[in-house]
């Protein structure tokens, strides 16, 4: 849910820098449907009824959906901000794969967040997580809407999303093609 804050921050930054909201329509991400599908799979996967049905396949589905999002982001890595998103997504994927399809979370950070679903979750406490610096070590305060634990990768994704939005809002519309001689 950390990314939900990056979107309005990017829009406000874009407006503050003289950008226009309408220019977001000019942003062309080639494999955006794959990224959206990967994220939707995760939203559904973390719902209690679905997590109960998929059972032991949940970690593999989570890894696959996270990899799909990374592939989509890499397809557009030349778009300003997407390289930062890719770095964050790769960091998260590395931590998830290294820990068997789960994102380890710091026990204190996880305990500080209320209202986590009891079904399959991407954040779990692990005694000795692999790639610990890339895991969910931090938590948004419980008083903030959508409070959850987050990682350095999540921060990079959020910064990249905000930058991509702000830059797209400021970008000049494409110049018309020169007439053929």
QUIWO-V115506 format. One record per run of one state. SS is the DSSP state (~ for helix, > for strand, _ for the rest). FROM is the first residue (numbers start at 1). TO is the last residue. If there is no record, write none. Layout:
# QUIWO-V115506
ss & from & to
SS & FROM & TO
SS & FROM & TO
This chain:
# QUIWO-V115506
ss & from & to
_ & 1 & 2
~ & 3 & 16
_ & 17 & 20
~ & 21 & 26
_ & 27 & 31
~ & 32 & 45
_ & 46 & 47
~ & 48 & 75
_ & 76 & 81
~ & 82 & 98
_ & 99 & 102
> & 103 & 105
_ & 106 & 106
~ & 107 & 112
_ & 113 & 122
> & 123 & 124
_ & 125 & 131
~ & 132 & 134
_ & 135 & 135
> & 136 & 136
_ & 137 & 137
> & 138 & 139
_ & 140 & 148
> & 149 & 150
_ & 151 & 151
~ & 152 & 170
_ & 171 & 181
